[in-house]
Amino acid sequence: MGASVTAAMVTLEVLDVGLNTVTKAAMSRGASHFILVVYSNMLAIFLLVPSSFIFYRKRTRPQLTWSIVCRIFLLGLLSCCGQMFHYFGIENGSPALASAMIDLTPGFTFILAIIFRMEKLELRVQSSQAKSFGTVLLIGGALIVTLYKGLPITSAPSKNKLINELVQLPLSNWTIGGIFLAAHSVILAIYYIVQAWIVRDYPAELMITLICSIFVTILSSAVSLVAEKNPNAWRLRPDIELMAIGYSAIFAVSVRSVLHTWALRKKGPVYVSMFKPLGMVVALVFGIAFLGDTLYLGSFVGAATIALGFYAVIWGQAKEEKMDEDHTEISGFKPSSPCVPLLINKSNTEDSRATFASG
């Protein structure tokens, strides 16, 4: 199961590399970031409704309560703000700047997970040391790739993509874009925490994604009707804008959201967020392999640091899960989630209390 989750997360990061580029190209041709959010989530609803019907036709769907609906509404509010901030940041910045700023997400997620007791921070334990050290390496490696160029290792003539794009941007646009993209990283970290909170009590990934998309569509439509002054922006054009909407609806809103929710249930929010810096490495490899970009020392060192940090986090996660399994076998309790050892399965707790009382 661990290998399948890891493979799914790596695949999502590979596909995520093209999303920023496609949406930037669409907005450069006049597409509104408000309208992109509305149409992407609206199209995702039409994809998720039949998928949910087929999936739950022979399966028992968990009971949906008002408490869960309110949580999903909060998730939809965060998702709506996050998507709009992300697209607005790309519109004023660049895809490379977006890839750089998203690397802040693991740090924010790790801090929030500790605050909400979804992660244990025991610096005397090897697993916690590995995950903490790996988090620092992931963020540091991404910053090295982004900001440090160094000597060329390969001979193909090229320029540092991020520095080249930032030089071409007006300073005001770069600042605004960076602020909104940084805010998106904070929102994404909170989003992961809330998503883990929901899926812990309502393990139905498709239904969570579907209901969340409905809320995002309603919220983004209300915002767009007020904020978007150009009525022609609502007209769909059969060009890169339609491609961006389709890409975002199928991949970002539907597939990525469902798989992220599934991975959060299996591994927890910190594990999912740790894959974000891999996007920088994927973009680097694609640039060298397909675009003839030069491999610089900074990129090589940064990519190696990210790989080391990623391995440290994965090792720490595996070590922690093994410790939880051993503790479960000894105590007889089963944690409600492998990443939330402090939360004990409710039914087991009640059974143990009843046994103790009868004794």
C-alpha angles and dihedrals in degrees: 000000000000092000093050092051091049092048091050093050093048091049091052092052090051091052091042091063091073096044096073092047094050094047092047090052091050093049091046087061093052105276114148117235088216092056093045090060093048097048095040093056093040091054090045090058091058089051097045098046096065091037091055092046092053095043096049096038092097098019132080111247116214116251112269113223132187089250091059092045091053090050091050089049088056088048090051091050091052091045092050093050092043095051094047093046090047095051093042090051092051091046091055096033130024141268089257091053089050090052090051097048095046087066088076090069099083092055094049092045093049092052093047093046090055092047092051092042095243089125131040118228108198107153091192091061118083095224093055091045091052094048093046093047091044091052091054091048093050093053093041093049092050090051091050091052090047103043108022121069107171128170121334116257097186123044102230110119112245144131133235101274098213095045091046093052094045092051089055093051123086111251093240092052092047091051094048092045092049093049093051093044091050089050088051090055091054092047091048091053091051089045091057091050093050091044091053089048090054100043091049090067099025109038097188108114097181094049092048091051093045096050091043090052090052091053092046091051092052094045096044091047091054092048093045094051089058102034102038107077097177111083091195089066089077091062114099117226122201094237138081090318092063089046091052092050092049093046092048094045096048100036111021102033100030116024098027094045093049094047093045090052091048092049091047090055091049102039111008136246098289092055092052094047092051090073094064096087089055087075089072091053093047091050090048093051093046091049093052096042101042107017100039094240118170118252108230128196092246091054092048094048092044093049091048090050091050091049091050092048091047091051091049092053093046091048092048091049092050091047091050093049090051090052091049091050091051091048090050092052091050100043099034091231123120118212115234088230132013090233095047104060092159092063111077122205106266098220093050091049092051092047091051091049091050091050091049092049094049090049 
